[in-house]
Amino acid sequence: MTSPVLAVALLALVLSEGAMAFAPIGGVASTHVSMTGTALLQKVTEVCRAVATAKGYEFNPTGGSAEELVRACLGPTATGEVSAAKFVSALNEIYMQNGLVDRDFMDRAPYHFNSEAFLEGRGLITEGVGSIKANLRGENFQAARETLGRVMHTLQDFYSHSNWVELGNTEPYANLIRPDLPLDNLADVDTATCSDCASGTCSNQILPNIIQEKKLTSGYMGILSAVKPKGKCSHGGKADLTSTAMPRGGISKDERRADNAAFHQAAVTAATSATLQLLQDIRGAAGDDDYLRLMGIARSSVVCFVIDTTGSMSDDIAEAKRVVNQIIDSKKGTQDEPSEYILVPFNDPDVGPLIRTTDPNVMKAEIAKLGASGGGDIPEMCLSGLQLALTGAPASSHIYVFTDAVAKDIALKDTIVALIRSTKSTVSFFMTSKTRRRRRRRSTSSIKNSFEDYKDLALASGGQAIEVSKKNLPQATDIILDSSTSALVTVLQRARNPGKAETFSFLLDDSLKNITMYITGTTISFTLHNPQGVNQTSSEASGPLASIQTVGNLRRVRLNADKKAGNWSIDVRSTLPYTVKVTGQSTITFIYDFVEAFEGPHPGYAVITGRPEAGKPASLLLSVMGRKGPASVKIGQVSLVTVSGSDTANGTTTDMGNGDTLLTVTNVPAGEFVVLLKGTDVESSSEFQRQSTTQMSVSNVTIQAVVGSTLEPGKAFTLPFSVLTQAAGGIYTIGAKNDKSFIMTLTERLSITTGGIGNGSLTITPPGNTPSGTDITVTIEAKSPGGADSNYAVLRMSVVTKITDFSRPVCAVTVAENCPVDLSLCGGTVWQLTANLTDGVNGTGIDSLTLRQGNGTLAHTSLSGPVVVATFNTTCCTQVVELVAVDKVGNVGTCYHSIARSGGPPTARSLSLLPLLLCLLMSTLMVRA
């Protein structure tokens, strides 16, 4: 059962003003978002409660906000701050991809179940669900979320665009997500389905014989043509040209009107229930832990190391091992304990493999295997290793690169910048001097100059570039311990090149903890001032305001715990380049995306995959999180500010509902900029400021590309793209790279006039042995004549083996029980369930078998056999048992059994999901949609 607080929150979401139309984010209303959000929150709540029960703690959210839900889900015993940023970001990814179906596939009938395209529409759902499950097996959660959003849109549109609810149906059409079941009683193309409606607002146009015969139909939609088969229903609305052709009108329930209010609400209810069915199926395939990872319910810290393993790196590798072990051992059982560990070694010419695990012991074992060998020439494949980390790690990760050599693969620098901007990950470099490598000598000054590329990348991401001797490296790695923490936020970051004397002001609020400043540069001094006028100079290692540690080019300034909230400042004095960064821990934060408006029957906003367009206002969609959700913070001024300059462009904000804010900035700063947000913490009445870390800039070049399907191993896939420019015309150079080194060909040059467009294509061929579920990140870059301007598009593609097994595992159950009627005596008696499970004659075989409900002991024979025999033993206090079997392509079957007798105690929420008749059966097999 959903907690009362969450129930109120979910009800508010459904009944919000946005719940008036099947429209994307930013449209007139937002029912696609409302339905999706309601289903996602309900299922996450259900899974969190199940995980809490299995792990022996109570799931009791203190409120209905995302922050309170995540805190309760991760467990009350772990100490530390809990941020909801990953959860909110995951939800936003799903919402955005849901809405993009209305832009990218506006006139494609199967994506909306228009024009009676039922088989094709279900085919899209089947392909999408198969891709989601394959991605989940490969732990490619972002790719799975993106596909999930698109599949949800198509599934939800069925109930608005068809006559399902007009036929009297109140439950979802389970066959849409069950490709093993037929789609019955479809109206053929020659069967008339609608009566004429001259006003366009008739309550029910479906012909009586269609209703009587339970024929399934949907409205025809014509954006460019008014042609439709004789007697067929139209979609309806101003954008549908067929709505003026006989029979006129339309059966779409996208918008609630006086004439269709009941059908509209019935469609919303059925679509929401169908979304829950889909999520339940995905949950069954993923398992509860990975389902929560899919939803972004995880501790916010991810540890990702990219390590040079060539000959002179033995000291650096030893330090990386020490840091990893210290993080694992010191943060165990706290909210600062990393949710994921990633390791990418690189040598020359070998790079990888990427090792990703949630098990700290596996990480310890893998990093312990690393040793220093090989190399020979000074440059190494550093950026190739970083590329693998940026595409394999979750978005907004902190990545630490250890190397003592410049990059041989410097041609990847623009691709790395594009990936940093796309993922919003922070990259920090630990650059040490070579001391024992037997290779061609190179001057120290030459190496330092080459390290400037690493400094550029660190600055672009909001990270640090630390130059230190191998001897002093252990002192510098404290920065990893600082940032490998939960709820990390940036208050301020600035850079000056060339350096100059300058005062930087920043605002500290009551919620901030563990505040640390990082100042990089050589020949530098500074003075720190607090709101009460107390000062401390850089020469005081331990003073009234902070402790200061100096190693290499880094000054780490750790503020004392009794810091005062208010306006602080730091006076920096240097004529050489330097950077200043202020961080802390707080649940008050924000996430953002640059977006652009799109038109059509359902207008909305879409995330920009590259740099925003120059010469026009910039739009950003912000999600602000407080201690108890968005209502606990008040947004003040939001600006775009240059990190390396003093330009500031203030924006205007529009409340979009559900904690989202649209920021519009008319005059975008020239050069690289970040987002600076100021506001008030309602809980403490304390003013705060937060800054994004990833630098962005505008471009006169735009790349447009849409990935419309999955790839198959061994088959070429062609992706069309377009390049638009507002800059000077001429020959534009096109480049593309992917993180798997798959063979690609593309249109390398396009002739484009000023204000014009050029069309090209890219063909990529995954090898025949590519595992199903492999995620490919492709970066396309277009450069103007002379290379003065450029832009990029970062696209994710999934390789999925064609699925032919759609049958779910089935089971036959036998039970041995003699439990007492009096349940107070249940502890002294036991019962046993035996289930024989198979995956059918042509099935791929059972891959996993888990216990979803029940407390007891589950054992089973080998999963590789044609029949898997499972035995479950428990006391009579356990009244309900549910086993979940998943085959190798993600088909999910459940074995359910209840020993509850009539008049006995209710068996919790699980029984509420089943028909009453099944609850009363002594032995039953159920394969649920």
ZAMARGU-4260 file (C-alpha; in steps of 0.2 Angstrom, whole numbers, plus 5000, padded with zeros to 4 digits):
<rodrens>
0) 5000/5000/5000 | 5006/5017/4996 | 5010/5028/5011 | 4997/5042/5014 | 5010/5056/5011
5) 5015/5048/4995 | 4997/5045/4990 | 4993/5063/4992 | 5008/5068/4982 | 5004/5056/4968
10) 4986/5062/4968 | 4991/5080/4967 | 5002/5075/4952 | 4987/5067/4943 | 4975/5081/4947
15) 4987/5095/4943 | 4983/5108/4930 | 4994/5099/4918 | 4983/5084/4917 | 4972/5090/4903
20) 4980/5083/4887 | 4991/5069/4880 | 5005/5082/4877 | 5024/5083/4880 | 5034/5094/4892
25) 5030/5112/4889 | 5014/5109/4879 | 4998/5117/4884 | 4997/5103/4897 | 5006/5088/4902
30) 4997/5072/4904 | 5010/5061/4896 | 5021/5068/4910 | 5008/5066/4923 | 5004/5048/4918
35) 5022/5043/4917 | 5026/5052/4933 | 5012/5044/4943 | 5017/5026/4936 | 5035/5029/4939
40) 5033/5035/4957 | 5020/5022/4962 | 5032/5008/4955 | 5047/5015/4963 | 5038/5016/4980
45) 5033/4998/4978 | 5050/4992/4974 | 5058/5002/4988 | 5046/4995/5000 | 5050/4977/4994
50) 5069/4980/4995 | 5067/4988/5013 | 5057/4973/5018 | 5070/4961/5011 | 5084/4970/5019
55) 5076/4972/5036 | 5072/4990/5038 | 5056/5000/5037 | 5052/5011/5022 | 5044/5027/5029
60) 5046/5043/5019 | 5044/5058/5029 | 5036/5067/5015 | 5031/5066/4996 | 5046/5074/4989
65) 5059/5065/4978 | 5072/5069/4991 | 5062/5061/5005 | 5058/5046/4994 | 5076/5043/4990
70) 5082/5045/5008 | 5069/5032/5014 | 5073/5020/5000 | 5092/5020/5003 | 5089/5016/5021
75) 5088/5026/5037 | 5104/5018/5045 | 5117/5025/5033 | 5123/5042/5039 | 5127/5057/5027
80) 5117/5068/5015 | 5106/5061/5002 | 5103/5070/4985 | 5089/5066/4974 | 5098/5073/4959
85) 5101/5056/4950 | 5082/5051/4953 | 5076/5068/4946 | 5088/5067/4932 | 5082/5049/4927
90) 5064/5054/4928 | 5068/5069/4917 | 5077/5059/4904 | 5061/5047/4903 | 5049/5062/4902
95) 5060/5071/4888 | 5061/5055/4877 | 5042/5052/4879 | 5039/5070/4873 | 5051/5069/4859
100) 5040/5056/4850 | 5029/5070/4846 | 5043/5079/4837 | 5054/5066/4829 | 5040/5055/4824
105) 5026/5067/4822 | 5018/5060/4806 | 5023/5041/4809 | 5007/5033/4812 | 5013/5017/4822
110) 5022/5028/4835 | 5005/5035/4840 | 4993/5020/4835 | 4985/5032/4822 | 4977/5026/4806
115) 4974/5009/4813 | 4992/5004/4813 | 4990/4992/4828 | 5002/4978/4822 | 5016/4991/4818
120) 5013/5000/4834 | 5014/4984/4845 | 5030/4980/4834 | 5038/4996/4840 | 5033/4992/4858
125) 5040/4974/4857 | 5056/4980/4849 | 5058/4994/4862 | 5055/4982/4877 | 5067/4970/4870
130) 5080/4984/4868 | 5077/4990/4886 | 5079/4972/4893 | 5095/4970/4883 | 5102/4986/4889
135) 5098/4982/4907 | 5108/4966/4906 | 5122/4976/4900 | 5120/4989/4914 | 5117/5002/4901
140) 5104/5012/4911 | 5104/5028/4901 | 5100/5020/4885 | 5086/5009/4893 | 5078/5025/4901
145) 5078/5034/4884 | 5070/5019/4875 | 5058/5017/4890 | 5052/5035/4888 | 5048/5032/4869
150) 5039/5016/4872 | 5028/5023/4886 | 5023/5037/4874 | 5017/5025/4860 | 5009/5014/4873
155) 4999/5028/4881 | 4994/5035/4864 | 4984/5019/4861 | 4971/5023/4874 | 4969/5041/4868
160) 4969/5037/4849 | 4959/5021/4848 | 4941/5017/4853 | 4947/5005/4867 | 4938/5015/4881
165) 4923/5018/4869 | 4921/4999/4868 | 4918/4999/4887 | 4935/4993/4892 | 4942/4999/4909
170) 4958/4989/4910 | 4973/4990/4899 | 4975/4979/4884 | 4988/4968/4890 | 4992/4960/4873
175) 5001/4976/4868 | 5015/4971/4879 | 5013/4953/4876 | 5019/4949/4858 | 5015/4930/4861
180) 4996/4935/4861 | 4986/4940/4846 | 4978/4957/4843 | 4960/4952/4841 | 4946/4959/4831
185) 4954/4973/4822 | 4943/4983/4810 | 4949/4980/4792 | 4953/4994/4780 | 4936/4992/4771
190) 4925/4993/4787 | 4917/5010/4791 | 4920/5014/4809 | 4913/5032/4812 | 4898/5043/4809
195) 4899/5061/4803 | 4902/5075/4816 | 4900/5092/4808 | 4904/5101/4824 | 4920/5091/4827
200) 4915/5089/4845 | 4903/5075/4846 | 4902/5064/4862 | 4904/5047/4853 | 4906/5045/4834
205) 4910/5026/4834 | 4896/5017/4824 | 4885/5006/4834 | 4889/4990/4825 | 4908/4993/4828
210) 4904/4994/4847 | 4892/4979/4847 | 4905/4969/4838 | 4919/4975/4849 | 4930/4980/4833
215) 4946/4990/4837 | 4949/5005/4827 | 4959/5021/4828 | 4958/5039/4821 | 4967/5043/4804
220) 4979/5058/4806 | 4984/5068/4791 | 4997/5082/4794 | 5001/5084/4776 | 4986/5076/4767
225) 4967/5075/4770 | 4965/5058/4762 | 4959/5043/4772 | 4949/5027/4769 | 4930/5028/4766
230) 4920/5029/4782 | 4935/5029/4794 | 4937/5039/4810 | 4949/5054/4810 | 4961/5059/4824
235) 4953/5076/4825 | 4959/5093/4830 | 4966/5108/4820 | 4982/5099/4814 | 4973/5084/4807
240) 4968/5088/4789 | 4957/5072/4788 | 4945/5079/4801 | 4937/5089/4788 | 4934/5074/4776
245) 4919/5064/4778 | 4915/5057/4791 | 4921/5073/4799 | 4927/5076/4817 | 4939/5065/4827
250) 4940/5052/4841 | 4956/5058/4849 | 4955/5060/4868 | 4971/5070/4869 | 4962/5085/4876
255) 4948/5085/4889 | 4932/5094/4883 | 4914/5095/4889 | 4909/5082/4876 | 4922/5069/4879
260) 4927/5072/4898 | 4922/5054/4903 | 4931/5046/4889 | 4946/5057/4892 | 4947/5052/4910
265) 4945/5033/4906 | 4959/5034/4893 | 4971/5043/4906 | 4966/5029/4919 | 4969/5015/4907
270) 4985/5022/4900 | 4992/5025/4918 | 4988/5007/4922 | 4996/5001/4906 | 5011/5010/4910
275) 5012/5002/4927 | 5010/4985/4918 | 5025/4989/4907 | 5035/4994/4922 | 5031/4978/4932
280) 5037/4968/4917 | 5053/4978/4916 | 5055/4976/4935 | 5053/4957/4934 | 5067/4956/4920
285) 5079/4968/4929 | 5076/4963/4947 | 5073/4975/4961 | 5091/4982/4963 | 5094/4985/4945
290) 5076/4992/4943 | 5081/5006/4956 | 5097/5009/4947 | 5087/5012/4931 | 5077/5024/4940
295) 5092/5033/4947 | 5089/5028/4965 | 5107/5026/4971 | 5119/5035/4982 | 5126/5049/4972
300) 5144/5045/4972 | 5152/5035/4958 | 5171/5032/4958 | 5179/5031/4941 | 5198/5029/4938
305) 5207/5031/4921 | 5224/5025/4924 | 5240/5025/4913 | 5248/5008/4915 | 5264/5011/4905
310) 5281/5008/4912 | 5284/5023/4923 | 5267/5023/4932 | 5271/5010/4946 | 5270/5024/4960
315) 5254/5031/4953 | 5246/5014/4951 | 5251/5010/4969 | 5243/5027/4975 | 5227/5024/4965
320) 5226/5007/4974 | 5228/5015/4991 | 5215/5028/4987 | 5202/5015/4981 | 5204/5004/4996
325) 5203/5019/5008 | 5187/5025/5000 | 5179/5008/5001 | 5185/5005/5019 | 5181/5022/5026
330) 5164/5025/5018 | 5156/5008/5020 | 5139/5009/5027 | 5137/5028/5024 | 5128/5038/5011
335) 5145/5042/5005 | 5149/5024/5000 | 5150/5024/4981 | 5135/5016/4972 | 5147/5011/4957
340) 5165/5008/4954 | 5173/5010/4936 | 5190/5007/4931 | 5198/5010/4914 | 5216/5006/4911
345) 5226/5012/4896 | 5242/5008/4888 | 5249/5009/4871 | 5241/5004/4860 | 5229/4995/4871
350) 5214/5004/4880 | 5202/4996/4892 | 5193/4986/4895 | 5180/4996/4905 | 5177/4987/4922
355) 5161/4992/4930 | 5154/4985/4946 | 5144/4989/4962 | 5154/4976/4972 | 5168/4985/4981
360) 5177/4968/4983 | 5177/4966/4964 | 5184/4984/4962 | 5198/4980/4975 | 5202/4964/4966
365) 5202/4972/4948 | 5213/4987/4953 | 5225/4975/4962 | 5228/4967/4946 | 5236/4983/4938
370) 5254/4984/4935 | 5266/4995/4925 | 5273/4989/4909 | 5275/4993/4891 | 5275/5011/4883
375) 5291/5016/4874 | 5287/5033/4867 | 5281/5048/4878 | 5264/5051/4872 | 5250/5038/4877
380) 5232/5034/4873 | 5225/5045/4887 | 5210/5052/4878 | 5205/5035/4872 | 5204/5029/4890
385) 5195/5045/4895 | 5182/5043/4880 | 5178/5025/4886 | 5175/5032/4904 | 5164/5046/4899
390) 5153/5035/4888 | 5153/5020/4901 | 5150/5030/4917 | 5134/5037/4923 | 5131/5055/4919
395) 5137/5068/4931 | 5151/5056/4937 | 5168/5062/4944 | 5182/5054/4934 | 5200/5054/4939
400) 5214/5052/4927 | 5232/5047/4932 | 5245/5049/4919 | 5263/5055/4917 | 5263/5057/4898
405) 5255/5069/4886 | 5241/5062/4874 | 5246/5053/4858 | 5227/5053/4853 | 5225/5072/4855
410) 5214/5072/4839 | 5200/5066/4851 | 5201/5082/4861 | 5185/5089/4853 | 5176/5073/4855
415) 5181/5073/4873 | 5174/5091/4875 | 5158/5086/4867 | 5156/5071/4879 | 5160/5081/4894
420) 5146/5093/4889 | 5134/5079/4885 | 5137/5069/4901 | 5140/5084/4913 | 5154/5073/4920
425) 5169/5081/4930 | 5186/5076/4925 | 5201/5079/4936 | 5219/5075/4930 | 5234/5070/4942
430) 5249/5073/4931 | 5266/5067/4938 | 5283/5069/4931 | 5293/5054/4924 | 5308/5049/4934
435) 5312/5031/4928 | 5305/5028/4911 | 5318/5022/4898 | 5313/5032/4883 | 5317/5047/4873
440) 5320/5062/4884 | 5310/5077/4883 | 5312/5094/4892 | 5301/5097/4907 | 5295/5113/4900
445) 5289/5104/4884 | 5279/5091/4894 | 5271/5105/4905 | 5266/5114/4889 | 5258/5098/4882
450) 5249/5096/4899 | 5239/5112/4894 | 5227/5101/4884 | 5223/5091/4900 | 5220/5108/4909
455) 5208/5114/4896 | 5198/5098/4898 | 5198/5099/4917 | 5192/5117/4916 | 5179/5113/4903
460) 5172/5100/4915 | 5174/5109/4931 | 5187/5098/4937 | 5205/5100/4943 | 5222/5098/4934
465) 5235/5094/4947 | 5253/5094/4943 | 5263/5085/4957 | 5278/5074/4959 | 5276/5056/4961
470) 5283/5057/4979 | 5270/5070/4984 | 5255/5062/4974 | 5247/5054/4990 | 5245/5071/4997
475) 5236/5077/4981 | 5223/5063/4981 | 5214/5069/4996 | 5204/5078/4982 | 5197/5061/4977
480) 5191/5058/4995 | 5183/5075/4995 | 5173/5073/4979 | 5169/5054/4982 | 5154/5059/4992
485) 5136/5061/4992 | 5126/5077/4988 | 5142/5086/4982 | 5138/5104/4975 | 5148/5118/4968
490) 5146/5135/4975 | 5159/5144/4964 | 5171/5141/4950 | 5182/5154/4941 | 5198/5154/4931
495) 5210/5167/4925 | 5222/5166/4911 | 5233/5177/4912 | 5232/5178/4930 | 5228/5195/4939
500) 5224/5201/4957 | 5205/5199/4959 | 5192/5197/4973 | 5179/5183/4971 | 5163/5183/4982
505) 5153/5168/4986 | 5138/5164/4997 | 5138/5150/5010 | 5121/5144/5017 | 5116/5134/5032
510) 5114/5118/5023 | 5132/5117/5017 | 5144/5105/5026 | 5162/5100/5023 | 5166/5115/5013
515) 5182/5115/5003 | 5191/5127/4992 | 5203/5122/4978 | 5215/5134/4971 | 5227/5129/4957
520) 5242/5139/4950 | 5260/5143/4954 | 5267/5158/4962 | 5250/5163/4970 | 5244/5170/4987
525) 5227/5174/4994 | 5217/5180/5008 | 5200/5173/5014 | 5187/5184/5022 | 5171/5178/5032
530) 5155/5188/5034 | 5161/5194/5052 | 5177/5201/5045 | 5189/5188/5051 | 5203/5185/5039
535) 5216/5171/5035 | 5231/5172/5023 | 5238/5158/5012 | 5253/5158/5023 | 5243/5152/5038
540) 5242/5133/5037 | 5230/5132/5051 | 5220/5148/5055 | 5204/5155/5062 | 5194/5150/5046
545) 5202/5135/5038 | 5216/5123/5036 | 5227/5125/5021 | 5237/5111/5012 | 5249/5114/4998
550) 5255/5101/4986 | 5261/5104/4969 | 5251/5117/4960 | 5236/5114/4972 | 5230/5123/4987
555) 5217/5113/4997 | 5207/5125/5009 | 5196/5115/5021 | 5184/5127/5030 | 5182/5124/5049
560) 5166/5116/5054 | 5160/5132/5063 | 5159/5141/5047 | 5147/5156/5047 | 5133/5157/5033
565) 5133/5173/5023 | 5144/5182/5010 | 5162/5176/5010 | 5176/5182/4998 | 5194/5178/4993
570) 5207/5190/4987 | 5219/5181/4975 | 5235/5188/4969 | 5245/5181/4955 | 5251/5185/4937
575) 5251/5167/4931 | 5235/5157/4927 | 5225/5150/4941 | 5208/5143/4945 | 5197/5144/4961
580) 5183/5132/4966 | 5172/5131/4981 | 5162/5115/4985 | 5152/5107/4999 | 5139/5094/5003
585) 5121/5099/5003 | 5104/5092/4997 | 5100/5109/4989 | 5105/5108/4971 | 5099/5109/4953
590) 5100/5100/4937 | 5097/5108/4920 | 5097/5105/4901 | 5098/5117/4887 | 5081/5115/4877
595) 5073/5121/4861 | 5054/5123/4858 | 5046/5113/4844 | 5030/5115/4835 | 5016/5103/4829
600) 5000/5095/4835 | 5008/5094/4853 | 5021/5107/4854 | 5034/5106/4868 | 5053/5107/4872
605) 5067/5095/4867 | 5084/5094/4875 | 5098/5101/4863 | 5111/5087/4860 | 5125/5100/4856
610) 5129/5118/4858 | 5114/5131/4858 | 5111/5141/4843 | 5120/5158/4842 | 5110/5174/4839
615) 5095/5169/4848 | 5089/5168/4866 | 5095/5152/4876 | 5082/5142/4885 | 5086/5130/4899
620) 5074/5118/4909 | 5079/5118/4927 | 5074/5106/4941 | 5078/5113/4958 | 5079/5102/4973
625) 5078/5107/4992 | 5079/5098/5008 | 5060/5093/5006 | 5058/5095/4988 | 5056/5110/4976
630) 5043/5118/4988 | 5057/5120/5001 | 5067/5132/4990 | 5063/5149/4982 | 5072/5153/4966
635) 5080/5170/4965 | 5091/5176/4951 | 5097/5163/4938 | 5111/5169/4926 | 5124/5163/4913
640) 5141/5168/4919 | 5158/5166/4911 | 5171/5156/4921 | 5186/5165/4913 | 5179/5182/4913
645) 5166/5194/4921 | 5152/5193/4910 | 5135/5189/4917 | 5118/5187/4908 | 5103/5187/4919
650) 5088/5177/4913 | 5069/5177/4916 | 5061/5162/4924 | 5044/5153/4921 | 5036/5140/4932
655) 5033/5125/4922 | 5025/5115/4937 | 5031/5099/4946 | 5047/5108/4952 | 5053/5113/4934
660) 5058/5130/4929 | 5061/5137/4911 | 5075/5150/4910 | 5076/5161/4896 | 5092/5172/4893
665) 5091/5185/4879 | 5109/5190/4878 | 5120/5175/4880 | 5138/5179/4885 | 5152/5177/4872
670) 5164/5162/4876 | 5162/5148/4888 | 5149/5150/4902 | 5141/5141/4916 | 5124/5142/4926
675) 5123/5152/4942 | 5108/5150/4953 | 5104/5160/4968 | 5089/5157/4980 | 5082/5155/4997
680) 5081/5139/5008 | 5064/5140/5015 | 5068/5128/5029 | 5081/5139/5036 | 5077/5156/5028
685) 5095/5156/5022 | 5101/5162/5005 | 5111/5151/4994 | 5120/5150/4978 | 5124/5135/4967
690) 5134/5134/4951 | 5135/5121/4937 | 5152/5114/4933 | 5151/5110/4914 | 5156/5125/4903
695) 5145/5128/4887 | 5145/5140/4873 | 5134/5144/4858 | 5137/5140/4839 | 5131/5146/4822
700) 5131/5128/4817 | 5118/5115/4821 | 5117/5096/4818 | 5101/5087/4818 | 5100/5068/4819
705) 5087/5056/4826 | 5090/5037/4830 | 5074/5029/4826 | 5078/5010/4829 | 5091/4998/4836
710) 5105/4990/4827 | 5108/4972/4824 | 5125/4963/4825 | 5133/4961/4808 | 5121/4973/4799
715) 5125/4990/4793 | 5115/5004/4800 | 5113/5021/4791 | 5109/5037/4800 | 5104/5052/4790
720) 5109/5069/4798 | 5107/5087/4793 | 5119/5102/4796 | 5112/5119/4797 | 5122/5135/4798
725) 5119/5154/4801 | 5137/5157/4798 | 5147/5160/4782 | 5143/5147/4768 | 5156/5135/4761
730) 5163/5118/4763 | 5159/5111/4780 | 5170/5097/4787 | 5161/5082/4795 | 5169/5070/4807
735) 5162/5056/4818 | 5169/5044/4831 | 5162/5030/4842 | 5167/5023/4858 | 5168/5005/4852
740) 5179/5008/4837 | 5166/5000/4826 | 5168/5003/4807 | 5160/5019/4801 | 5158/5028/4785
745) 5150/5045/4783 | 5148/5061/4772 | 5164/5070/4776 | 5161/5086/4767 | 5145/5096/4764
750) 5143/5112/4754 | 5131/5124/4763 | 5126/5141/4759 | 5123/5155/4773 | 5107/5151/4782
755) 5106/5134/4772 | 5106/5116/4776 | 5116/5101/4770 | 5111/5083/4772 | 5123/5068/4774
760) 5123/5051/4782 | 5133/5040/4793 | 5134/5021/4792 | 5140/5010/4806 | 5142/4991/4806
765) 5143/4982/4823 | 5153/4966/4822 | 5143/4950/4821 | 5149/4945/4838 | 5143/4961/4847
770) 5133/4956/4863 | 5115/4960/4863 | 5112/4976/4873 | 5129/4984/4869 | 5127/5003/4870
775) 5137/5014/4857 | 5140/5032/4859 | 5143/5041/4842 | 5149/5059/4841 | 5146/5069/4825
780) 5155/5085/4823 | 5153/5098/4810 | 5166/5112/4807 | 5164/5128/4797 | 5176/5133/4783
785) 5193/5137/4792 | 5187/5128/4808 | 5182/5144/4817 | 5165/5137/4822 | 5159/5120/4825
790) 5145/5110/4834 | 5142/5092/4838 | 5128/5079/4841 | 5131/5065/4854 | 5119/5050/4850
795) 5117/5034/4859 | 5113/5018/4849 | 5109/5000/4855 | 5114/4984/4847 | 5101/4971/4850
800) 5100/4954/4843 | 5084/4950/4834 | 5072/4942/4846 | 5061/4927/4841 | 5057/4920/4859
805) 5042/4929/4865 | 5035/4915/4877 | 5036/4917/4895 | 5043/4904/4907 | 5029/4893/4914
810) 5028/4883/4930 | 5018/4868/4937 | 5016/4869/4956 | 5014/4855/4969 | 5012/4859/4988
815) 5014/4850/5004 | 5006/4859/5018 | 4996/4855/5034 | 4996/4872/5042 | 4985/4876/5057
820) 4969/4887/5055 | 4975/4897/5070 | 4989/4907/5064 | 4995/4911/5081 | 5002/4893/5080
825) 5010/4896/5063 | 5028/4896/5069 | 5029/4878/5074 | 5024/4871/5057 | 5031/4871/5040
830) 5025/4869/5022 | 5034/4866/5005 | 5031/4872/4987 | 5039/4863/4973 | 5038/4871/4955
835) 5044/4863/4939 | 5048/4878/4927 | 5051/4877/4908 | 5054/4890/4895 | 5045/4881/4881
840) 5051/4870/4866 | 5059/4885/4857 | 5063/4896/4872 | 5080/4903/4875 | 5081/4895/4893
845) 5078/4902/4910 | 5092/4914/4915 | 5087/4918/4933 | 5075/4913/4947 | 5071/4924/4962
850) 5060/4925/4976 | 5048/4941/4976 | 5037/4937/4990 | 5039/4925/5005 | 5051/4922/5019
855) 5060/4905/5018 | 5073/4895/5009 | 5073/4894/4990 | 5084/4881/4981 | 5083/4875/4963
860) 5092/4863/4951 | 5104/4870/4937 | 5096/4884/4926 | 5104/4876/4911 | 5092/4861/4911
865) 5076/4859/4901 | 5066/4859/4917 | 5071/4868/4932 | 5065/4861/4949 | 5063/4874/4962
870) 5059/4870/4981 | 5054/4883/4993 | 5053/4879/5012 | 5045/4891/5024 | 5034/4891/5040
875) 5016/4893/5040 | 5017/4911/5045 | 5022/4914/5027 | 5005/4914/5018 | 5010/4920/5000
880) 5025/4914/4989 | 5029/4922/4972 | 5044/4916/4962 | 5050/4926/4947 | 5058/4917/4932
885) 5066/4927/4918 | 5073/4919/4902 | 5088/4924/4892 | 5079/4938/4882 | 5070/4945/4897
890) 5053/4937/4896 | 5046/4936/4914 | 5035/4923/4921 | 5029/4921/4939 | 5023/4907/4950
895) 5011/4912/4963 | 5004/4902/4978 | 4994/4907/4993 | 4989/4896/5008 | 4978/4910/5015
900) 4961/4902/5019 | 4944/4911/5018 | 4942/4923/5032 | 4961/4923/5035 | 4972/4938/5037
905) 4975/4949/5021 | 4991/4945/5012 | 4997/4963/5010 | 4998/4972/4994 | 5002/4958/4982
910) 4984/4950/4984 | 4977/4967/4979 | 4985/4965/4962 | 4977/4949/4958 | 4959/4944/4955
915) 4950/4937/4970 | 4947/4920/4963 | 4966/4918/4961 | 4969/4923/4979 | 4958/4909/4985
920) 4965/4895/4975 | 4976/4883/4984 | 4988/4880/4969 | 4989/4892/4955 | 5000/4897/4941
925) 5000/4914/4934 | 5010/4922/4920 | 5006/4941/4922 | 5007/4954/4909
</rodrens>
